[in-house]
Amino acid sequence: MNAAKTLESLGALLASGGVEVVDLSGRLGPDTPLLKLPPDLARDTPRIEIHKISEYDRDGPFWAWNWLKLGEHSGTHFDAPHHWITGRDYPDGYTDTIPPRNFLGPLNVIDCSKEAAADPDFLLTAEHVRAWEDTHGEIGRDEWVVMRTDWDRRGQDEAAFLNADAAGPHSPGPTVDCIEYLLSRGVLGWGTQCIGTDAGQAGGMNPPFPAHNLLHKANRYGLASLANLDRVPAKGAILIAAPLKIVAGTGSPIRALALVPRG
């Protein structure tokens, strides 16, 4: 089937409901959980604010609109390479310079929900990923890989979502060798349902924060605070994860969407 016929078939499947569009994003507003940095570092991302300009009133009799205050890495968001020091030198490492082709690709969903429920510090290793491939098939080049933990179910409670104590945050994520293995497969990027792309205790790894450190060093991308991964199969879906075209942007909130074949 040629490309034109393929797209025509996709359009027909979308229109008929043969392909479902699954929303993988959380709601973005004043109550959205946000990352908290250690007090000796720079200030945190400010709380999200939504301010009304007008709503069919004296300031705008026929229209409604708002202005927003939010950080680039708020809610369900995209991490560009320039977000991390290891990716700072890529000219195409900003949200306005990344080739748009890289915002969509086949989606691999690794289900770690049971493990994360039993242990909030659960770590996904390269061995786990290879075992998953033995069951579901190999991860291909220019594909997305995401870790399902059902962490989004904590999204209405910031304290539960961040899950921090005196030792720091506790949330599941990848090991160093997991990210190294995925990069060896040529993936587009990596995503999680937690506040960031790394495990809560990833600061103690070598190198620290491997999802950030290694992904962005390789000019690859991260997705955080994804939702509804329980509605997506292990393989067979297409992910669309397009950031706003912010000038020199290091990241952006997104409306992540999965195209999922019914049945």
LOROTI-623593 format. One line per 3 residues: number of its first residue (from 1); their letters; for each residue x negated, z, y negated of N, C-alpha, C, CB. Coordinates in steps of 0.05 Angstrom, whole numbers, plus 5000, padded with zeros to 4 digits. Last residue first. Glycine has a CB too. Example, Ala and Ser with C-alpha at 12.3 -4.5 7.8 and 13.67 -1.06 7.14 Angstrom:
BEGIN
2 = sa = 4743:5142:5045:4727:5143:5021:4742:5157:4999:4718:5114:5012; 4736:5156:5114:4754:5156:5090:4736:5156:5066:4774:5181:5089 .
This chain:
BEGIN
263 = grp = 5196:5385:5065:5197:5382:5094:5169:5380:5106:5213:5359:5102; 5176:5352:5006:5196:5368:5020:5194:5363:5050:5225:5362:5009; 5111:5354:4978:5131:5338:4994:5150:5357:5008:5117:5320:5015 .
260 = vla = 5097:5375:4914:5099:5384:4942:5119:5367:4957:5106:5414:4944; 5057:5382:4861:5075:5362:4873:5075:5366:4903:5068:5333:4865; 5050:5436:4818:5043:5425:4845:5065:5406:4853:5039:5447:4866 .
257 = lar = 5023:5454:4755:5045:5443:4771:5034:5432:4797:5060:5421:4755; 5010:5498:4702:5000:5486:4727:5024:5478:4744:4982:5506:4742; 5005:5497:4640:5029:5497:4658:5020:5482:4683:5054:5482:4644 .
254 = ips = 4954:5539:4611:4964:5514:4623:4991:5519:4636:4944:5503:4643; 4908:5562:4561:4932:5566:4577:4943:5540:4587:4954:5582:4562; 4840:5543:4564:4866:5539:4552:4887:5549:4571:4871:5509:4546 .
251 = gtg = 4770:5539:4543:4792:5542:4563:4818:5539:4549:4790:5569:4577; 4738:5527:4503:4725:5538:4527:4745:5542:4549:4711:5564:4520; 4741:5470:4460:4754:5492:4473:4739:5501:4498:4782:5484:4481 .
248 = avi = 4727:5433:4421:4706:5451:4431:4718:5475:4446:4689:5460:4408; 4794:5429:4406:4768:5420:4397:4747:5442:4405:4767:5415:4366; 4839:5426:4460:4828:5443:4438:4800:5433:4431:4828:5473:4446 .
245 = klp = 4883:5402:4490:4859:5388:4481:4848:5402:4456:4866:5358:4475; 4903:5447:4542:4907:5436:4516:4881:5423:4506:4917:5457:4496; 4891:5428:4612:4889:5446:4589:4897:5432:4563:4861:5457:4586 .
242 = aai = 4927:5415:4670:4916:5402:4646:4915:5423:4623:4933:5378:4638; 4933:5407:4731:4925:5431:4716:4911:5422:4690:4906:5449:4733; 4967:5391:4787:4963:5382:4760:4957:5406:4743:4988:5365:4749 .
239 = lia = 4956:5380:4856:4956:5399:4834:4951:5384:4807:4935:5420:4838; 4994:5360:4911:4977:5351:4889:4979:5371:4866:4984:5322:4880; 4995:5380:4981:5006:5379:4953:4985:5368:4934:5014:5408:4945 .
236 = gka = 4969:5381:5030:4990:5361:5026:5002:5360:4998:5012:5366:5045; 4959:5447:5058:4950:5421:5050:4974:5403:5044:4931:5408:5071; 4989:5494:5059:4960:5495:5059:4947:5469:5050:4951:5502:5088 .
233 = pvr = 5045:5488:5011:5032:5487:5037:5002:5489:5035:5041:5462:5052; 5074:5534:4966:5058:5510:4969:5045:5510:4996:5036:5508:4946; 5096:5582:4954:5115:5559:4956:5100:5533:4961:5131:5557:4931 .
230 = dln = 5058:5619:4946:5072:5621:4971:5092:5598:4975:5087:5648:4971; 5041:5611:4894:5027:5596:4915:5039:5599:4943:4998:5606:4916; 5063:5633:4848:5080:5618:4866:5065:5602:4887:5098:5600:4851 .
227 = als = 5010:5627:4798:5034:5639:4810:5046:5621:4831:5055:5645:4787; 4945:5643:4771:4964:5624:4783:4988:5640:4795:4951:5606:4804; 4903:5669:4744:4931:5678:4741:4951:5657:4749:4936:5686:4712 .
224 = alg = 4859:5612:4734:4865:5641:4738:4894:5646:4732:4847:5658:4720; 4812:5563:4752:4840:5569:4745:4846:5598:4752:4860:5550:4760; 4753:5527:4733:4767:5550:4745:4795:5552:4735:4751:5575:4739 .
221 = yrn = 4708:5472:4749:4729:5485:4733:4741:5508:4748:4750:5465:4725; 4640:5447:4740:4666:5448:4754:4684:5469:4739:4662:5456:4784; 4586:5444:4730:4605:5428:4713:4632:5426:4727:4593:5400:4707 .
218 = akh = 4554:5479:4756:4558:5453:4769:4578:5435:4754:4567:5457:4798; 4560:5523:4724:4534:5512:4726:4535:5484:4738:4515:5529:4743; 4612:5535:4738:4608:5523:4712:4579:5512:4710:4612:5543:4689 .
215 = lln = 4605:5556:4790:4623:5534:4785:4616:5520:4759:4652:5544:4784; 4568:5599:4783:4561:5575:4798:4579:5551:4793:4561:5582:4828; 4593:5636:4746:4565:5629:4745:4559:5602:4758:4548:5651:4757 .
212 = hap = 4647:5641:4764:4640:5633:4737:4612:5621:4736:4642:5656:4717; 4639:5656:4817:4658:5634:4810:4652:5624:4782:4687:5644:4812; 4602:5699:4814:4594:5673:4824:4613:5650:4818:4591:5675:4854 .
209 = fpp = 4587:5750:4785:4610:5732:4778:4605:5703:4788:4615:5732:4747; 4516:5752:4794:4541:5764:4787:4562:5743:4780:4538:5784:4764; 4484:5718:4850:4487:5725:4821:4514:5737:4816:4483:5700:4804 .
206 = nmg = 4502:5778:4872:4478:5765:4863:4479:5735:4870:4453:5778:4877; 4552:5827:4848:4541:5807:4866:4516:5794:4855:4562:5785:4872; 4575:5861:4812:4553:5872:4829:4542:5852:4848:4562:5896:4843 .
203 = gaq = 4617:5834:4790:4594:5840:4773:4570:5850:4788:4601:5860:4752; 4660:5833:4825:4640:5812:4826:4615:5816:4809:4652:5785:4819; 4703:5865:4832:4677:5878:4834:4654:5857:4834:4676:5895:4859 .
200 = gad = 4746:5829:4829:4744:5850:4809:4716:5863:4809:4764:5871:4814; 4725:5761:4839:4735:5786:4849:4731:5808:4828:4721:5794:4875; 4739:5707:4791:4722:5724:4808:4736:5748:4818:4696:5732:4793 .
197 = tgi = 4775:5685:4757:4769:5670:4781:4751:5685:4800:4756:5644:4773; 4823:5735:4734:4801:5717:4731:4794:5704:4758:4776:5732:4720; 4870:5760:4750:4865:5757:4721:4842:5738:4715:4859:5784:4709 .
194 = cqt = 4893:5722:4808:4885:5746:4794:4878:5740:4765:4861:5759:4808; 4900:5678:4838:4924:5689:4826:4918:5714:4810:4944:5695:4848; 4850:5625:4829:4861:5650:4841:4887:5658:4827:4840:5672:4839 .
191 = gwg = 4812:5565:4843:4831:5581:4829:4840:5605:4844:4854:5564:4822; 4763:5515:4830:4771:5538:4846:4791:5554:4830:4747:5555:4854; 4748:5444:4831:4749:5471:4820:4762:5490:4839:4764:5471:4794 .
188 = lvg = 4733:5398:4858:4738:5396:4829:4737:5424:4817:4765:5383:4823; 4682:5401:4909:4708:5407:4898:4709:5403:4868:4717:5435:4905; 4639:5388:4944:4645:5371:4921:4672:5376:4908:4644:5343:4930 .
185 = rsl = 4620:5420:4984:4641:5401:4991:4649:5383:4968:4666:5417:5001; 4587:5452:4956:4574:5433:4974:4594:5413:4984:4561:5447:4998; 4624:5484:4931:4610:5465:4915:4596:5444:4932:4589:5479:4897 .
182 = lye = 4639:5515:4975:4659:5497:4963:4645:5476:4945:4679:5513:4946; 4591:5543:4984:4601:5524:5005:4621:5505:4992:4615:5540:5028; 4587:5573:4938:4566:5554:4944:4576:5534:4965:4541:5569:4956 .
179 = icd = 4633:5605:4943:4631:5585:4921:4610:5565:4927:4626:5600:4895; 4617:5634:4990:4642:5618:4989:4641:5597:4967:4666:5637:4984; 4571:5660:4975:4568:5638:4994:4594:5622:4996:4561:5649:5022 .
176 = vtp = 4592:5698:4939:4573:5678:4929:4572:5654:4949:4545:5690:4927; 4663:5706:4952:4635:5714:4953:4618:5692:4941:4627:5720:4982; 4725:5709:4912:4705:5696:4930:4678:5710:4930:4702:5667:4922 .
173 = gps = 4775:5763:4913:4762:5739:4902:4741:5728:4921:4749:5745:4875; 4820:5816:4894:4807:5799:4913:4794:5774:4899:4826:5790:4934; 4805:5873:4853:4822:5850:4859:4806:5832:4877:4831:5836:4833 .
170 = hpg = 4794:5925:4813:4795:5919:4842:4815:5897:4847:4802:5945:4858; 4751:5942:4758:4775:5929:4769:4772:5924:4799:4781:5903:4755; 4716:6006:4758:4722:5979:4749:4746:5968:4762:4698:5961:4754 .
167 = aad = 4711:6058:4772:4691:6040:4784:4695:6011:4774:4692:6040:4814; 4755:6082:4750:4729:6088:4739:4707:6069:4749:4721:6117:4745; 4800:6025:4759:4795:6054:4758:4767:6058:4746:4797:6067:4787 .
164 = anl = 4851:5974:4757:4824:5984:4750:4823:6015:4752:4816:5976:4722; 4890:5931:4760:4883:5948:4782:4855:5960:4779:4884:5933:4809; 4916:5889:4734:4887:5893:4730:4875:5911:4751:4882:5904:4702 .
161 = faa = 4968:5896:4756:4955:5870:4757:4924:5872:4753:4966:5851:4736; 4980:5948:4744:4979:5940:4772:4964:5914:4775:5006:5938:4785; 4980:5944:4688:4962:5963:4702:4958:5956:4731:4973:5992:4699 .
158 = edq = 5020:5906:4678:4992:5900:4672:4973:5919:4686:4988:5902:4642; 5071:5883:4712:5059:5909:4708:5029:5905:4703:5064:5929:4732; 5087:5834:4727:5104:5847:4708:5093:5875:4700:5132:5850:4719 .
155 = grr = 5051:5816:4767:5049:5805:4740:5067:5819:4719:5055:5777:4740; 5049:5825:4820:5042:5848:4803:5044:5841:4773:5014:5858:4809; 5055:5777:4842:5078:5795:4844:5073:5821:4828:5083:5802:4873 .
152 = dwd = 5007:5751:4840:5026:5746:4818:5050:5765:4819:5035:5717:4819; 4981:5760:4887:4976:5779:4865:4995:5775:4842:4947:5775:4855; 4982:5729:4931:5008:5739:4922:5004:5760:4900:5024:5751:4945 .
149 = trm = 4938:5702:4944:4937:5731:4950:4964:5744:4943:4915:5745:4934; 4906:5642:4956:4933:5655:4954:4930:5685:4962:4953:5641:4973; 4860:5607:4923:4862:5630:4940:4889:5644:4936:4839:5650:4936 .
146 = vvw = 4848:5537:4922:4858:5561:4910:4862:5582:4931:4885:5555:4894; 4814:5478:4906:4817:5499:4926:4826:5525:4912:4790:5504:4942; 4821:5408:4894:4823:5436:4884:4826:5455:4908:4847:5440:4865 .
143 = edr = 4775:5354:4905:4799:5369:4910:4798:5397:4899:4804:5370:4941; 4728:5324:4904:4747:5322:4882:4774:5333:4889:4749:5293:4873; 4722:5318:4975:4710:5316:4949:4732:5312:4928:4690:5293:4948 .
140 = gie = 4762:5361:5018:4749:5337:5010:4738:5338:4982:4769:5314:5011; 4762:5405:5072:4765:5403:5043:4749:5379:5033:4757:5430:5028; 4788:5387:5137:4766:5391:5118:4776:5389:5089:4745:5370:5123 .
137 = ght = 4842:5425:5168:4828:5401:5161:4807:5406:5138:4847:5379:5152; 4864:5472:5188:4880:5455:5170:4867:5428:5163:4886:5470:5144; 4828:5497:5224:4857:5496:5229:4872:5475:5213:4869:5523:5223 .
134 = dew = 4778:5490:5203:4782:5484:5232:4812:5482:5238:4769:5506:5249; 4787:5510:5152:4784:5481:5155:4787:5473:5185:4756:5472:5145; 4786:5565:5163:4810:5552:5153:4809:5522:5156:4814:5559:5122 .
131 = arv = 4733:5570:5178:4753:5575:5198:4780:5563:5189:4756:5605:5203; 4709:5559:5128:4704:5541:5150:4725:5545:5173:4676:5545:5162; 4728:5604:5100:4736:5577:5091:4732:5557:5114:4720:5568:5066 .
128 = hea = 4703:5647:5126:4732:5645:5125:4741:5617:5119:4743:5665:5104; 4650:5633:5114:4659:5633:5142:4689:5632:5144:4649:5658:5157; 4648:5642:5060:4645:5614:5070:4655:5612:5099:4616:5605:5068 .
125 = tll = 4699:5692:5045:4672:5682:5050:4672:5653:5059:4659:5700:5072; 4735:5731:5002:4736:5707:5017:4708:5696:5020:4755:5686:5004; 4745:5800:5002:4728:5778:4993:4731:5755:5013:4699:5787:4991 .
122 = fdp = 4788:5852:4978:4781:5832:4998:4765:5809:4987:4807:5822:5011; 4803:5895:4948:4776:5885:4944:4768:5864:4964:4756:5908:4944; 4852:5911:4967:4851:5896:4941:4824:5886:4935:4860:5915:4919 .
119 = daa = 4874:5905:5030:4849:5912:5016:4847:5897:4990:4824:5907:5034; 4924:5889:5047:4911:5911:5061:4887:5922:5046:4902:5902:5089; 4934:5847:5013:4953:5869:5013:4941:5894:5026:4979:5862:5028 .
116 = aek = 4893:5813:5026:4893:5825:5000:4912:5848:4998:4900:5804:4979; 4909:5798:5078:4883:5812:5074:4883:5826:5047:4860:5792:5076; 4956:5771:5067:4957:5795:5084:4931:5811:5080:4960:5787:5113 .
113 = scd = 4939:5728:5034:4958:5748:5024:4958:5773:5040:4985:5736:5023; 4907:5685:5037:4894:5711:5041:4913:5734:5034:4867:5713:5025; 4909:5619:5048:4926:5642:5048:4911:5667:5056:4951:5638:5067 .
110 = ivn = 4887:5569:5010:4877:5587:5030:4892:5613:5028:4846:5592:5028; 4906:5506:4995:4914:5534:4991:4906:5551:5015:4945:5535:4986; 4885:5449:4963:4881:5465:4987:4887:5494:4981:4852:5462:4998 .
107 = lpg = 4908:5390:4934:4907:5419:4932:4904:5431:4960:4932:5430:4918; 4883:5332:4900:4894:5345:4924:4889:5375:4923:4883:5332:4949; 4887:5334:4827:4875:5326:4852:4889:5339:4875:4846:5333:4853 .
104 = lfn = 4874:5334:4757:4892:5333:4779:4878:5324:4804:4917:5314:4774; 4837:5333:4717:4858:5354:4715:4877:5353:4739:4873:5350:4690; 4801:5293:4718:4793:5317:4732:4814:5339:4730:4767:5328:4720 .
101 = rpp = 4819:5252:4685:4821:5249:4714:4817:5275:4729:4801:5228:4724; 4802:5267:4635:4829:5275:4644:4834:5271:4673:4850:5261:4628; 4738:5294:4626:4753:5270:4634:4781:5278:4645:4738:5253:4655 .
98 = itd = 4729:5340:4573:4731:5336:4602:4747:5311:4608:4745:5361:4616; 4735:5347:4519:4717:5326:4528:4716:5322:4558:4689:5333:4519; 4768:5389:4506:4774:5363:4493:4755:5341:4502:4773:5366:4463 .
95 = tyg = 4747:5432:4533:4774:5423:4541:4781:5396:4528:4794:5444:4533; 4678:5417:4551:4699:5429:4534:4726:5418:4541:4693:5424:4503; 4638:5389:4576:4645:5415:4586:4665:5431:4569:4621:5432:4589 .
92 = dpy = 4610:5344:4565:4638:5341:4574:4648:5367:4586:4640:5319:4596; 4559:5362:4554:4575:5351:4532:4604:5347:4539:4563:5325:4523; 4535:5422:4578:4549:5398:4586:4565:5387:4562:4568:5403:4610 .
89 = drg = 4512:5471:4567:4498:5447:4558:4512:5421:4565:4470:5447:4568; 4538:5516:4589:4539:5511:4560:4528:5484:4551:4524:5533:4546; 4543:5537:4639:4554:5511:4634:4554:5502:4605:4583:5510:4644 .
86 = tiw = 4521:5587:4639:4509:5568:4656:4520:5539:4652:4513:5576:4685; 4555:5616:4605:4529:5608:4595:4516:5587:4613:4511:5632:4593; 4623:5592:4606:4602:5609:4617:4574:5598:4609:4604:5611:4648 .
83 = hhp = 4656:5555:4580:4664:5584:4580:4641:5602:4589:4688:5587:4599; 4640:5505:4590:4627:5518:4567:4636:5547:4565:4634:5503:4542; 4674:5489:4634:4646:5497:4638:4633:5512:4615:4629:5472:4644 .
80 = adf = 4738:5521:4626:4721:5498:4623:4692:5507:4627:4724:5484:4595; 4791:5548:4659:4764:5554:4650:4748:5529:4649:4750:5576:4668; 4859:5554:4646:4838:5536:4655:4812:5545:4643:4844:5506:4648 .
77 = htg = 4911:5602:4663:4894:5587:4646:4872:5572:4660:4881:5605:4625; 4964:5644:4655:4954:5623:4673:4937:5603:4657:4978:5608:4687; 4939:5688:4604:4958:5680:4624:4947:5660:4644:4982:5667:4610 .
74 = she = 4885:5664:4564:4909:5682:4566:4928:5671:4587:4923:5685:4539; 4839:5642:4540:4839:5651:4568:4861:5671:4573:4812:5662:4576; 4845:5634:4486:4843:5610:4504:4847:5618:4533:4817:5596:4500 .
71 = glk = 4894:5680:4458:4867:5671:4466:4868:5648:4485:4852:5694:4478; 4943:5672:4406:4935:5677:4433:4907:5668:4438:4954:5663:4453; 4997:5668:4367:4970:5679:4366:4963:5686:4395:4969:5705:4347 .
68 = lwn = 5041:5617:4341:5030:5634:4362:5003:5645:4356:5029:5618:4388; 5103:5603:4309:5074:5600:4310:5064:5622:4329:5061:5603:4282; 5163:5565:4324:5148:5589:4322:5118:5583:4317:5151:5606:4348 .
65 = waw = 5227:5536:4307:5200:5535:4316:5185:5561:4310:5185:5511:4302; 5287:5499:4298:5275:5525:4306:5246:5519:4315:5291:5538:4329; 5328:5466:4248:5307:5467:4269:5298:5496:4274:5283:5449:4261 .
62 = fpg = 5360:5463:4204:5367:5447:4227:5348:5449:4250:5369:5418:4218; 5342:5498:4164:5370:5498:4171:5377:5483:4196:5386:5487:4149; 5295:5538:4153:5296:5513:4169:5324:5510:4179:5275:5514:4192 .
59 = drd = 5302:5582:4123:5274:5571:4124:5273:5545:4140:5256:5591:4136; 5355:5595:4131:5347:5587:4104:5319:5573:4105:5346:5610:4085; 5362:5570:4199:5368:5589:4177:5358:5578:4151:5355:5617:4183 .
56 = yes = 5347:5553:4250:5373:5545:4239:5381:5564:4216:5394:5544:4261; 5296:5588:4250:5315:5583:4272:5342:5578:4260:5315:5606:4292; 5226:5590:4235:5254:5587:4227:5271:5583:4252:5258:5563:4207 .
53 = ikh = 5182:5619:4255:5181:5606:4229:5209:5602:4218:5166:5579:4231; 5167:5677:4292:5187:5657:4285:5181:5645:4257:5216:5669:4285; 5112:5687:4333:5124:5692:4307:5143:5670:4300:5103:5696:4286 .
50 = iei = 5083:5719:4385:5101:5696:4379:5117:5703:4354:5120:5690:4404; 5021:5739:4411:5042:5743:4391:5057:5717:4387:5030:5753:4364; 4983:5772:4459:4997:5748:4451:5019:5754:4432:5008:5733:4476 .
47 = rpt = 4929:5813:4440:4955:5810:4452:4968:5784:4442:4973:5835:4446; 4862:5785:4440:4885:5799:4427:4910:5795:4443:4888:5789:4398; 4810:5798:4485:4829:5778:4475:4853:5793:4463:4839:5759:4499 .
44 = dra = 4766:5852:4462:4784:5838:4481:4799:5815:4468:4803:5858:4495; 4701:5848:4432:4729:5857:4433:4745:5840:4452:4742:5856:4405; 4641:5851:4472:4657:5842:4450:4686:5850:4453:4655:5811:4448 .
41 = ldp = 4621:5914:4504:4620:5886:4499:4638:5878:4476:4627:5870:4525; 4630:5966:4514:4605:5960:4501:4601:5930:4496:4581:5970:4518; 4678:5971:4543:4678:5977:4514:4652:5970:4499:4683:6006:4510 .
38 = plk = 4691:5913:4585:4679:5940:4581:4676:5945:4551:4651:5942:4595; 4755:5879:4575:4726:5880:4577:4715:5908:4574:4713:5861:4556; 4813:5860:4606:4801:5881:4590:4771:5882:4596:4814:5909:4597 .
35 = llp = 4857:5804:4606:4832:5816:4615:4823:5838:4595:4811:5795:4618; 4928:5815:4605:4904:5803:4594:4880:5819:4604:4905:5802:4564; 4995:5801:4624:4971:5816:4628:4946:5801:4619:4967:5823:4658 .
32 = tdp = 5046:5790:4576:5028:5777:4596:5003:5794:4599:5020:5748:4587; 5079:5808:4536:5074:5825:4559:5057:5813:4581:5101:5833:4571; 5084:5767:4498:5071:5792:4491:5064:5810:4514:5088:5806:4471 .
29 = glr = 5073:5709:4543:5086:5723:4521:5072:5750:4516:5115:5728:4528; 5085:5664:4591:5066:5670:4571:5080:5683:4547:5050:5645:4561; 5096:5667:4662:5106:5665:4635:5086:5676:4615:5133:5681:4632 .
26 = gsl = 5051:5631:4707:5066:5655:4698:5077:5650:4670:5049:5680:4699; 5054:5571:4746:5046:5586:4722:5063:5611:4718:5047:5568:4697; 5068:5532:4781:5047:5551:4790:5038:5569:4767:5023:5537:4802 .
23 = dvv = 5126:5502:4800:5113:5514:4777:5093:5536:4787:5133:5526:4757; 5132:5445:4838:5131:5474:4839:5114:5484:4815:5119:5484:4866; 5172:5393:4849:5153:5402:4830:5154:5432:4829:5158:5389:4801 .
20 = evg = 5180:5357:4911:5188:5379:4894:5165:5386:4874:5195:5404:4911; 5200:5296:4933:5177:5311:4924:5186:5332:4905:5155:5292:4911; 5252:5282:4940:5235:5282:4963:5208:5295:4958:5231:5254:4973 .
17 = gsa = 5283:5277:4896:5279:5304:4906:5262:5305:4931:5305:5318:4911; 5289:5228:4874:5307:5234:4896:5304:5263:4906:5302:5216:4919; 5248:5226:4837:5276:5223:4828:5295:5232:4849:5281:5194:4821 .
14 = lla = 5203:5231:4869:5208:5252:4849:5238:5251:4841:5190:5248:4824; 5208:5184:4899:5209:5210:4913:5214:5233:4893:5183:5215:4928; 5201:5146:4859:5226:5147:4873:5229:5174:4888:5228:5124:4894 .
11 = gls = 5148:5157:4844:5170:5160:4824:5197:5162:4838:5170:5136:4805; 5121:5144:4891:5121:5172:4881:5144:5176:4862:5094:5178:4868; 5131:5089:4893:5142:5106:4914:5143:5135:4905:5126:5103:4940 .
8 = elt = 5102:5074:4848:5131:5068:4849:5144:5086:4870:5136:5039:4855; 5051:5088:4865:5063:5102:4843:5093:5098:4841:5050:5093:4817; 5046:5050:4907:5044:5079:4912:5057:5095:4890:5014:5087:4915 .
5 = kaa = 5050:5002:4881:5071:5009:4900:5070:5039:4906:5068:4994:4926; 5002:5005:4851:5028:5002:4838:5051:5010:4856:5032:4973:4828; 4963:5007:4891:4967:5029:4873:4994:5028:4860:4945:5030:4852 .
2 = nm = 4987:4982:4956:4971:4981:4932:4979:5003:4913:4973:4954:4918; 4983:5000:5024:5000:5000:5000:4982:5000:4975:5019:5025:5000 .
